[in-house]
C-alpha cells in the first residue's frame, strides 16, 4: 500500500492537524470547512484527499473513528503513526523508522509504484516526511505488536502455565501445568526412550 496523494505545499499541514485536535469534528470535512479553519490557499486543499487515504475521513468526507481518536492529544501521534503504517506501508519496508537519509529511496519507491515524475515523487516524499514529524512510531500499535511478539522456541522444553497454575513446575494438588517438548530429529530410538523415561521420573511420579 502506498498512497499517491500529496500536498503541493506542506507549510500549513502541522497547523491544519493542530486545528483538527483543537476544534470539534464537522459532519463533513469539506473545502468550506477547511476555509472556516482559516486555510484558504489552494495549496491546502490537497489535505482533504490525504486525510481520506490516512483513514481519518471516509470517502464522502465524514470523520471516522480514527479522526476522533486523533483529536485526543495524548494519542494523536500514535494514531498518526498507525495511519502512516497503513497508507505508506511500502515505505516502511525501506526502513522501519524512515528518516531524511532515506529520501532518495523513498522518492524512488513513489516513482516505481506510481510511475511518478521526479517532481511529483519529490512532492509525495515531502508530504510523507511532514506527516512523519507528527507521528510517534514507537507509540503505534504496529510497532508495539512487533516488540511484544513472543520469540519462537529454540528446541528446549518449556512450560506453559495455565490459568490455574503458576510459572514453575509443581506437584501440589490443584495446580496444573502443560509441558511442551520439542523432540530432536533423529533415527536413534534410544534418544526418545531417554526423554520419556526422564519425563516419567521427574513429572509423572507422585
C-alpha positions as CSV (number, residue, x, y, z in Angstrom):
1,X,0.0,0.0,0.0
2,X,1.3,3.4,-1.0
3,X,-0.9,6.4,-1.3
4,X,-0.2,8.7,-4.3
5,X,-1.9,11.8,-2.7
6,X,0.3,14.7,-1.8
7,X,0.2,18.4,-1.0
8,X,1.9,20.9,-3.2
9,X,2.9,22.8,0.0
10,X,3.2,21.3,3.4
11,X,3.8,24.6,5.2
12,X,0.3,24.6,6.8
13,X,0.0,20.9,7.3
14,X,1.0,20.9,11.0
15,X,-1.3,23.8,11.7
16,X,-4.3,22.1,9.9
17,X,-3.7,19.0,12.0
18,X,-3.5,21.1,15.1
19,X,-6.9,22.7,14.3
20,X,-8.4,19.2,13.9
21,X,-7.3,18.4,17.5
22,X,-8.5,21.8,18.9
23,X,-11.8,22.1,17.2
24,X,-14.9,19.9,17.0
25,X,-15.4,17.4,14.3
26,X,-17.6,18.6,11.4
27,X,-20.3,16.4,9.9
28,X,-18.3,16.6,6.6
29,X,-14.8,17.8,6.2
30,X,-15.1,19.9,3.0
31,X,-13.2,22.7,1.4
32,X,-15.7,25.1,3.0
33,X,-14.8,23.7,6.4
34,X,-11.1,23.9,5.7
35,X,-11.6,27.6,4.8
36,X,-13.5,28.1,8.0
37,X,-10.4,26.9,9.9
38,X,-8.5,29.7,8.2
39,X,-6.8,27.8,5.4
40,X,-7.9,29.4,2.2
41,X,-4.9,28.7,-0.1
42,X,-5.4,26.3,-3.0
43,X,-2.2,24.6,-1.7
44,X,-4.1,23.4,1.4
45,X,-7.0,21.7,-0.4
46,X,-4.9,18.6,-1.0
47,X,-5.1,17.7,2.7
48,X,-8.7,16.5,2.3
49,X,-7.7,13.7,0.0
50,X,-4.7,12.9,2.1
51,X,-6.9,12.6,5.2
52,X,-9.1,10.1,3.4
53,X,-6.1,8.0,2.5
54,X,-4.9,8.2,6.1
55,X,-8.3,6.8,7.2
56,X,-9.3,10.0,9.2
57,X,-12.1,10.7,6.7
58,X,-14.4,8.4,4.8
59,X,-14.7,8.9,1.0
60,X,-17.6,11.3,1.4
61,X,-15.6,13.4,3.9
62,X,-17.3,12.1,7.1
63,X,-14.8,12.0,10.0
64,X,-14.1,8.4,11.0
65,X,-13.3,6.9,14.4
66,X,-9.6,7.5,13.7
67,X,-10.4,11.2,13.2
68,X,-12.0,11.3,16.7
69,X,-9.1,9.3,18.2
70,X,-6.6,11.7,16.7
71,X,-8.4,14.6,18.5
72,X,-7.2,13.1,21.8
73,X,-3.9,14.9,22.3
74,X,-2.5,12.1,24.4
75,X,-2.9,9.7,21.4
76,X,-2.6,11.9,18.4
77,X,1.0,11.0,17.5
78,X,0.4,7.2,18.0
79,X,-2.8,7.4,15.9
80,X,-0.9,9.2,13.1
81,X,1.8,6.5,13.2
82,X,-0.8,3.8,12.7
83,X,-2.3,5.8,9.8
84,X,1.1,6.1,8.2
85,X,1.8,2.4,8.5
86,X,-1.3,1.7,6.5
87,X,-1.2,4.4,3.9
88,X,2.6,4.3,3.3
89,X,3.2,0.6,4.1
90,X,5.7,0.2,1.2
91,X,7.9,2.9,2.6
92,X,8.3,1.1,5.9
93,X,9.8,-1.8,4.0
94,X,12.7,0.5,3.2
95,X,13.3,1.5,6.8
96,X,11.2,0.7,9.9
97,X,11.8,4.2,11.0
98,X,12.3,6.3,7.9
99,X,14.4,9.5,8.1
100,X,15.5,12.2,5.7
101,X,18.5,10.0,4.9
102,X,16.1,7.6,3.1
103,X,14.8,10.4,0.8
104,X,16.3,9.1,-2.4
105,X,14.9,5.6,-1.8
106,X,11.5,7.0,-0.8
107,X,11.3,9.1,-4.0
108,X,12.4,6.0,-6.0
109,X,9.6,3.9,-4.5
110,X,6.9,6.5,-5.5
111,X,8.4,6.6,-9.0
112,X,8.3,2.8,-9.3
113,X,4.9,2.2,-7.8
114,X,3.0,5.2,-9.3
115,X,5.2,5.9,-12.3
116,X,5.6,9.5,-10.9
117,X,7.9,12.1,-12.4
118,X,10.8,13.4,-10.4
119,X,8.9,16.5,-9.4
120,X,5.8,14.6,-8.2
121,X,7.8,12.0,-6.4
122,X,9.6,14.7,-4.6
123,X,6.3,16.3,-3.5
124,X,5.0,12.9,-2.4
125,X,8.1,12.3,-0.3
126,X,8.0,15.8,1.2
127,X,4.4,15.2,2.2
128,X,5.3,11.9,3.9
129,X,8.2,13.5,5.8
130,X,5.9,16.3,7.0
131,X,3.4,13.7,8.3
132,X,6.2,11.7,9.9
133,X,7.1,14.6,12.1
134,X,3.5,14.4,13.5
135,X,3.8,10.8,14.4
136,X,5.3,8.7,17.2
137,X,6.4,5.4,15.5
138,X,7.4,3.9,18.9
139,X,3.9,4.5,20.2
140,X,2.0,3.0,17.4
141,X,0.1,-0.3,17.6
142,X,2.1,-1.7,14.7
143,X,5.4,-1.3,16.4
144,X,4.2,-2.3,19.8
145,X,2.9,-5.5,18.3
146,X,6.3,-6.4,16.9
147,X,8.0,-5.7,20.2
148,X,5.7,-7.9,22.2
149,X,5.7,-10.9,20.0
150,X,6.9,-14.0,21.8
151,X,10.1,-15.5,20.3
152,X,9.7,-18.9,18.7
153,X,11.0,-22.0,20.6
154,X,14.7,-22.9,20.3
155,X,14.2,-26.6,20.7
156,X,14.3,-26.6,24.5
157,X,11.5,-28.0,26.6
158,X,9.5,-25.2,28.2
159,X,6.5,-24.9,30.5
160,X,3.3,-23.1,29.7
161,X,1.5,-22.2,32.9
162,X,-2.3,-22.4,32.8
163,X,-4.8,-20.0,34.3
164,X,-4.9,-22.2,37.4
165,X,-1.2,-22.8,37.8
166,X,2.0,-20.8,38.4
167,X,5.1,-20.2,36.3
168,X,7.0,-23.0,38.0
169,X,6.6,-26.8,37.9
170,X,4.7,-28.0,40.9
171,X,3.4,-31.3,42.2
172,X,1.0,-29.6,44.6
173,X,-2.7,-30.7,44.3
174,X,-4.9,-28.2,42.4
175,X,-2.2,-26.8,40.2
176,X,-1.8,-27.8,36.6
177,X,0.9,-27.2,34.0
178,X,1.4,-28.1,30.4
179,X,4.8,-29.3,29.1
180,X,5.8,-28.7,25.5
181,X,8.7,-30.8,24.3
182,X,10.5,-30.2,21.0
183,X,11.9,-33.7,20.0
184,X,15.1,-33.7,18.1
185,X,15.1,-35.1,14.6
186,X,16.9,-38.4,14.9
187,X,16.6,-42.1,14.0
188,X,18.1,-43.2,17.2
189,X,15.1,-44.6,19.2
190,X,17.2,-44.6,22.4
191,X,17.2,-40.8,22.4
192,X,13.3,-40.8,22.6
193,X,13.3,-43.5,25.2
194,X,15.7,-41.4,27.4
195,X,13.5,-38.4,27.1
196,X,10.3,-40.2,28.0
197,X,12.0,-42.0,30.8
198,X,13.1,-38.7,32.3
199,X,9.6,-37.3,32.0
200,X,8.2,-40.3,33.9
201,X,10.8,-40.0,36.6
202,X,10.5,-36.2,37.2
203,X,7.0,-35.3,36.2
204,X,4.6,-38.2,36.4
205,X,5.6,-39.8,39.6
206,X,3.9,-38.7,42.9
